Amino acid sequence: MTSSTNTIEVKIERAISDPPDEVFDAWLNPAIPGNPWNAAEKFILDPKVDGLFYWHLRRMSHYGRFTEMQRPFRIQHTWVSTNTLGKESLVMISFQKHGEDTWMTLVHSDLPETDEASGHERGWNYFLDILREQFGDGSRKNYHWEEAHPEGR
């Protein structure tokens, strides 16, 4: 296996129909679909600066450390998985008031330039689409990873 020294960045943005404090809290609440913690088969979550997280889904583990927590504006944490080739990458999520809504921006940087790492764009889009739907119609639907990713069955 060859190792890539080039990195890529994934940027995802969504308007969410609620104020920043509610969207911020929802992102960290494992009971609300649309965040990684809700989709996990197993997880540990300690959302504070220097707090650690671990989540396992479909035979793949992800883990990291929260490096910044500014409620309701910003969350930053490291991110490591086999799709990052075991190297630390960085996820920054910002929540900006946008009229009555929140403009949510997720930037995942320092990803290795590989097909596996590029898949993070699809994964983050999946989560943010679900989160937007949770607030958009208030239904708090139940989602299952397998339904959105039938090729993995």
Secondary structure, DSSP 4 states (H G I P E B T S, - for coil): ------EEEEEEEEEESS-HHHHHHHHT-TTSTTSHHHH-SEEEE--STT-EEEEEETTEEEEEEEEEEETTTEEEEEEEEGGGTT--EEEEEEEEEETTEEEEEEEEEEEESSHHHHTHHHHHHHHHHHHHHHHHS-------HHHH-GGG-
